Amino acid sequence: MGSVATVIISTILIAFTDPKFEFIQILFEVVSAFATVGLSTGITGSISTAAKLILIVTMYIGRVGILLLMSAILGDPRPSKIHYPEENLLVG
């Protein structure tokens, strides 16, 4: 669900920043960026700087993973009261 929302939001934002491109071209660029595939329709060089930044953020979210990113931002809601002992072992 988070991945679909990321792709939809990124596509809508780029469609607002660059309305001269077709929706299907923008959607293809965003899905390709999210999946870090490397395919392009050729419009990446001619989109605005804001759209390029949106694609960069989309690529980062796609590479890191939406669940990992959300857990890193939100953190642990209930810190554990259990603490395991740690020991340094000399091996060899």
GROMACS elastic network, one bead per residue, 0.5 to 0.9 nm:
[ bonds ]
;  ai    aj funct       b0    kb
    1     4     6  0.52858   500
    1     5     6  0.62193   500
    1     6     6  0.86560   500
    2     5     6  0.50679   500
    2     6     6  0.61163   500
    2     7     6  0.87058   500
    2    66     6  0.63429   500
    2    67     6  0.77588   500
    3     6     6  0.50693   500
    3     7     6  0.62932   500
    3     8     6  0.86272   500
    3    34     6  0.84205   500
    3    61     6  0.88152   500
    3    62     6  0.78753   500
    3    65     6  0.84554   500
    3    66     6  0.64140   500
    3    67     6  0.89617   500
    4     7     6  0.52048   500
    4     8     6  0.61224   500
    4     9     6  0.85417   500
    5     8     6  0.51143   500
    5     9     6  0.59665   500
    5    10     6  0.83923   500
    6     9     6  0.52843   500
    6    10     6  0.60260   500
    6    11     6  0.84542   500
    6    34     6  0.84313   500
    6    58     6  0.73411   500
    6    61     6  0.83319   500
    6    62     6  0.88726   500
    6    66     6  0.84991   500
    7    10     6  0.52245   500
    7    11     6  0.60185   500
    7    12     6  0.85962   500
    7    27     6  0.79121   500
    7    30     6  0.63432   500
    7    31     6  0.64526   500
    7    34     6  0.71650   500
    7    58     6  0.76609   500
    8    11     6  0.51314   500
    8    12     6  0.61628   500
    8    13     6  0.86029   500
    8    27     6  0.82566   500
    8    30     6  0.86806   500
    9    12     6  0.51970   500
    9    13     6  0.61329   500
    9    14     6  0.86253   500
   10    13     6  0.51520   500
   10    14     6  0.61625   500
   10    15     6  0.84792   500
   10    27     6  0.86851   500
   10    30     6  0.67964   500
   10    51     6  0.87712   500
   10    54     6  0.65133   500
   10    55     6  0.74745   500
   10    57     6  0.89876   500
   10    58     6  0.70465   500
   11    14     6  0.52644   500
   11    15     6  0.60344   500
   11    16     6  0.86664   500
   11    23     6  0.80653   500
   11    26     6  0.62530   500
   11    27     6  0.57155   500
   11    29     6  0.85968   500
   11    30     6  0.62236   500
   11    31     6  0.87165   500
   12    16     6  0.62623   500
   12    17     6  0.87307   500
   12    23     6  0.89007   500
   12    26     6  0.88446   500
   12    27     6  0.88525   500
   13    16     6  0.51888   500
   13    17     6  0.63049   500
   13    18     6  0.86430   500
   13    51     6  0.76308   500
   13    54     6  0.77772   500
   14    17     6  0.50006   500
   14    18     6  0.58854   500
   14    19     6  0.79106   500
   14    26     6  0.71093   500
   14    30     6  0.87975   500
   14    47     6  0.87172   500
   14    48     6  0.88221   500
   14    50     6  0.79577   500
   14    51     6  0.52448   500
   14    52     6  0.86137   500
   14    54     6  0.72423   500
   14    55     6  0.84722   500
   15    18     6  0.52830   500
   15    19     6  0.52275   500
   15    20     6  0.82862   500
   15    21     6  0.75268   500
   15    22     6  0.82480   500
   15    23     6  0.68533   500
   15    26     6  0.69591   500
   15    27     6  0.89901   500
   15    51     6  0.86438   500
   16    19     6  0.57023   500
   17    47     6  0.85966   500
   17    48     6  0.72051   500
   17    50     6  0.70854   500
   17    51     6  0.64542   500
   18    21     6  0.63710   500
   18    47     6  0.66438   500
   18    48     6  0.68253   500
   18    51     6  0.74189   500
   19    22     6  0.75449   500
   19    23     6  0.84760   500
   21    24     6  0.85312   500
   21    25     6  0.68474   500
   21    26     6  0.69960   500
   21    43     6  0.81379   500
   21    47     6  0.87180   500
   22    25     6  0.54176   500
   22    26     6  0.65399   500
   22    27     6  0.87843   500
   23    26     6  0.51807   500
   23    27     6  0.60925   500
   23    28     6  0.85799   500
   24    27     6  0.50037   500
   24    28     6  0.60711   500
   24    29     6  0.86172   500
   25    28     6  0.51520   500
   25    29     6  0.62893   500
   25    30     6  0.87229   500
   25    40     6  0.86794   500
   25    41     6  0.64721   500
   25    42     6  0.89160   500
   25    43     6  0.77759   500
   26    29     6  0.51206   500
   26    30     6  0.61941   500
   26    31     6  0.86312   500
   26    41     6  0.86914   500
   26    43     6  0.83225   500
   27    30     6  0.51480   500
   27    31     6  0.60954   500
   27    32     6  0.84042   500
   28    31     6  0.52800   500
   28    32     6  0.59960   500
   28    33     6  0.84770   500
   28    39     6  0.85518   500
   28    40     6  0.73939   500
   28    41     6  0.74218   500
   29    32     6  0.51172   500
   29    33     6  0.60450   500
   29    34     6  0.85763   500
   29    39     6  0.76016   500
   29    40     6  0.58956   500
   29    41     6  0.69544   500
   29    42     6  0.89228   500
   29    43     6  0.82006   500
   29    44     6  0.76473   500
   29    55     6  0.81095   500
   30    33     6  0.50039   500
   30    34     6  0.60240   500
   30    35     6  0.85094   500
   30    54     6  0.89529   500
   30    55     6  0.65579   500
   30    58     6  0.72573   500
   30    59     6  0.83899   500
   31    34     6  0.50686   500
   31    35     6  0.60705   500
   31    36     6  0.82727   500
   31    37     6  0.85556   500
   31    58     6  0.88340   500
   32    35     6  0.52582   500
   32    36     6  0.58207   500
   32    37     6  0.52652   500
   32    38     6  0.63133   500
   32    39     6  0.59820   500
   32    40     6  0.71721   500
   32    59     6  0.84907   500
   33    37     6  0.65750   500
   33    38     6  0.69808   500
   33    39     6  0.81655   500
   33    40     6  0.88211   500
   33    55     6  0.63516   500
   33    56     6  0.77521   500
   33    58     6  0.63066   500
   33    60     6  0.86558   500
   33    62     6  0.74824   500
   34    37     6  0.79161   500
   34    55     6  0.80437   500
   34    57     6  0.88803   500
   34    58     6  0.53552   500
   34    60     6  0.76764   500
   34    61     6  0.70004   500
   34    63     6  0.72656   500
   35    38     6  0.84252   500
   35    58     6  0.89803   500
   35    59     6  0.72683   500
   35    62     6  0.57893   500
   35    63     6  0.72869   500
   36    39     6  0.84864   500
   36    59     6  0.61193   500
   36    60     6  0.87224   500
   36    62     6  0.68748   500
   36    63     6  0.67686   500
   37    40     6  0.89577   500
   39    42     6  0.88836   500
   40    43     6  0.73100   500
   40    44     6  0.72050   500
   41    44     6  0.76432   500
   42    45     6  0.69940   500
   42    46     6  0.82334   500
   43    46     6  0.54175   500
   43    47     6  0.63140   500
   44    47     6  0.55864   500
   44    48     6  0.87474   500
   44    51     6  0.88127   500
   44    52     6  0.74211   500
   45    48     6  0.84932   500
   45    52     6  0.87115   500
   47    50     6  0.82521   500
   47    51     6  0.61967   500
   47    52     6  0.67614   500
   48    51     6  0.52463   500
   48    52     6  0.63481   500
   48    53     6  0.87902   500
   49    53     6  0.62415   500
   49    54     6  0.86497   500
   50    53     6  0.51120   500
   50    54     6  0.62873   500
   50    55     6  0.87218   500
   51    55     6  0.62393   500
   51    56     6  0.86385   500
   52    55     6  0.50112   500
   52    56     6  0.61931   500
   52    57     6  0.87213   500
   53    57     6  0.62648   500
   53    58     6  0.85111   500
   54    57     6  0.52079   500
   54    58     6  0.61139   500
   54    59     6  0.86051   500
   55    59     6  0.60465   500
   55    60     6  0.85656   500
   56    59     6  0.50897   500
   56    60     6  0.62496   500
   56    61     6  0.86804   500
   57    60     6  0.50627   500
   57    61     6  0.61579   500
   57    62     6  0.85126   500
   58    61     6  0.51435   500
   58    62     6  0.60547   500
   58    63     6  0.85494   500
   59    62     6  0.50693   500
   59    63     6  0.60836   500
   59    64     6  0.85892   500
   60    63     6  0.51448   500
   60    64     6  0.60724   500
   60    65     6  0.81894   500
   61    64     6  0.53416   500
   61    65     6  0.56369   500
   61    66     6  0.59729   500
   61    69     6  0.71608   500
   62    65     6  0.52377   500
   62    66     6  0.67641   500
   63    66     6  0.85801   500
   64    67     6  0.85835   500
   64    68     6  0.67356   500
   64    69     6  0.66438   500
   65    68     6  0.54258   500
   65    69     6  0.61045   500
   65    70     6  0.86105   500
   66    69     6  0.51257   500
   66    70     6  0.60898   500
   66    71     6  0.85928   500
   67    70     6  0.51241   500
   67    71     6  0.61078   500
   67    72     6  0.85110   500
   68    71     6  0.51577   500
   68    72     6  0.60814   500
   68    73     6  0.86221   500
   69    72     6  0.51149   500
   69    73     6  0.62315   500
   69    74     6  0.85896   500
   70    73     6  0.51535   500
   70    74     6  0.59594   500
   70    75     6  0.80813   500
   71    74     6  0.51478   500
   71    75     6  0.53644   500
   71    76     6  0.74295   500
   72    75     6  0.53369   500
   72    76     6  0.84906   500
   74    77     6  0.75762   500
   75    78     6  0.89679   500
   76    79     6  0.60541   500
   76    80     6  0.88566   500
   78    81     6  0.89872   500
   79    82     6  0.89135   500
   80    83     6  0.76174   500
